[in-house]
Amino acid sequence: MIVDQVAREHEANRELFRIVHEVAVRYAGRPLDEIVTVLHRDLPGTPPLSYDEILRIAEQITVGRDPSGL
């Protein structure tokens, strides 16, 4: 059903934002390559993120920002 699919997508997005927030809190100000490695390791495959999207997230975390909005 479409409702189930929407619920799964919503939950996947919540998980993605939670993980980005946790990485931002733990790794703020760390080197870019370290943050990219952690994000690649910790982010789930759904929703899929491109390397460029992960890089942009990592760049924000490197300068101490939390791109999750949490």
Long-range contacts (C-beta under 8 A, 24 or more apart in sequence): 9-47, 12-44, 12-46, 12-47, 13-47, 15-44, 16-43, 16-44, 16-47, 16-49, 17-68, 17-69, 17-70, 18-68, 18-70, 19-43, 19-44, 20-57, 20-66, 20-67, 20-68, 21-66, 21-68, 21-70, 23-61, 24-60, 24-61, 24-65, 24-66, 24-67, 24-68, 25-66, 27-61, 28-61, 28-64, 28-65, 28-66, 29-62, 29-63, 29-64, 30-61, 30-62, 31-62, 32-58, 32-59, 32-62, 35-61, 35-62
